[in-house]
Amino acid sequence: MIPDDLPLWLSLLVGICVLAGAFLTLVGSIGLARLSSFYERIHAPTLGSSLGTGFILLGSVLYFSVTGQRLSVHEVLIFIFVSVTTPVTLMLLARAALYRDREEGAGEVPPSRFGRDDG
Amino acid sequence: MKRVLPYPLLFAGLLLMWLLLQQSFGLGHILLGAVIAFGATHAMAALQPERPTIGRPDKIIRLIVLVLADIIRSNLAVARIILAGGRGEHKSGFILLPLELRDKSGLAVLSCIVTATPGSAWLEYDPVGSTVLVHVLDLIDEQEWIDTIKHRYEALLLEIFQ
């Protein structure tokens, strides 16, 4: 399946894309481990789920389109699904954390605004 | 027509997605995809969602370009904060954002944009006061964030979902 004589420019371009995506995802994971509060940590994985995924998928589109194995549209769908579904998980986690912190009175969490009409 | 095919656009979209995933436009795949799309549109109709009204489809492209540019920029900004040591000089915090947008589909899109962009996360929407609690990783100027989200995205979404 893999052609022997991949043009140099293609290998470079695909390599740069995949490495950039992997690097951003790695930075996101480091952030997940190192940032100090829960609400700060939810920002870190979005690096991997937005531009990290984007770069890796771009590399995949380039490789498969140029080598002519198939026209790449899978990647577009993957990107759409990832960008639509990860926020839902993040919001669920964040709201669970808000609920917990308010119940415990921990941290600097703003009070719930539900049922108030002064906003 | 409404009864047989409650969401024609969704039907077409699902069928197209099925064919793209299968990487084939053979008759078998078209039939199977049509059956699945037919079932899915009826499942959707059973949920009785509010029908979104899209007033300015031309603005969607502008929104997509804007969001992609912001995702790239905020990725770099957040990566810099994390690599700077995580506990550096950045200050994170909550902001309470007043919204004029009330359309459910518009709010769903806005929440995905805010959360998918690294550095800001949509936490809790309050439909009574029409406010949303947003957490920002690098909060320098609260008003600046409120203005950015309101002018860049909310204004466009208000135009799109009219």
Contacts between the chains, C-beta under 8 A, distances in Angstrom:
chain1	res1	chain2	res2	distance
A	24	B	75	6.4
A	24	B	79	6.4
A	27	B	79	4.8
A	27	B	82	5.4
A	27	B	83	6.4
A	28	B	82	7.6
A	28	B	118	7.9
A	30	B	82	5.9
A	30	B	83	7.8
A	30	B	86	8.0
A	31	B	78	7.3
A	31	B	81	7.8
A	31	B	82	3.8
A	31	B	86	6.6
A	34	B	82	6.9
A	34	B	85	7.8
A	34	B	86	3.8
A	34	B	87	7.8
A	35	B	82	7.1
A	35	B	86	5.1
A	36	B	86	6.9
A	36	B	87	5.9
A	37	B	92	7.3
A	39	B	92	6.7
A	39	B	94	7.7
A	39	B	121	7.4
A	39	B	123	8.0
A	39	B	135	4.7
A	40	B	92	5.1
A	40	B	137	6.0
A	42	B	121	5.4
A	42	B	135	7.4
A	43	B	78	6.1
A	43	B	118	5.7
A	43	B	119	5.7
A	43	B	120	7.6
A	43	B	121	6.2
A	43	B	135	7.8
A	43	B	137	4.5
A	44	B	78	7.4
A	44	B	82	6.4
A	44	B	118	7.8
A	46	B	78	7.7
A	46	B	115	7.2
A	46	B	116	6.5
A	46	B	117	7.3
A	46	B	118	4.3
A	46	B	121	7.9
A	47	B	75	5.8
A	47	B	78	6.0
A	47	B	79	6.2
A	47	B	82	7.8
A	47	B	118	5.3
A	49	B	116	7.3
A	50	B	71	5.0
A	50	B	75	6.2
A	50	B	116	5.7
A	50	B	117	7.3
A	50	B	118	6.3
A	51	B	71	6.0
A	51	B	72	6.1
A	51	B	75	4.1
A	51	B	118	8.0
A	54	B	71	7.8
A	70	B	23	6.0
A	73	B	20	4.8
A	73	B	23	8.0
A	74	B	20	7.4
A	74	B	21	7.0
A	74	B	23	7.8
A	77	B	17	6.6
A	77	B	20	6.5
A	77	B	21	6.8
A	83	B	112	6.9
A	83	B	116	5.1
A	84	B	112	6.1
A	86	B	115	7.6
A	86	B	116	6.9
A	87	B	111	6.3
A	87	B	112	4.8
A	87	B	115	3.5
A	87	B	116	5.5
A	87	B	122	7.1
A	90	B	115	5.4
A	90	B	121	6.0
A	91	B	111	6.9
A	91	B	115	6.4
A	91	B	121	7.7
A	91	B	122	6.2
A	91	B	123	6.9
A	94	B	121	6.1
A	94	B	123	4.7
A	94	B	124	7.9
A	94	B	135	7.2
A	95	B	123	6.4
A	95	B	124	6.0
A	98	B	123	6.2
A	98	B	124	6.2
A	98	B	133	7.8
A	108	B	94	7.9
A	109	B	94	7.5
A	110	B	94	5.2
A	110	B	96	6.9
A	110	B	133	6.4
A	112	B	124	7.7
A	113	B	96	7.6
A	113	B	124	7.7
A	113	B	126	4.5
A	113	B	128	7.7
A	113	B	129	5.8
A	113	B	131	6.2
A	113	B	133	7.5
A	114	B	126	5.9
A	114	B	128	7.0
A	115	B	128	6.5
A	116	B	126	7.8
A	116	B	128	6.8
A	116	B	129	6.3
A	117	B	128	5.6
A	117	B	129	6.2
A	118	B	129	6.9
A	119	B	96	7.8
A	119	B	98	6.9
A	119	B	126	6.6
A	119	B	128	7.2
A	119	B	129	2.4
A	119	B	130	6.7
A	119	B	131	4.6
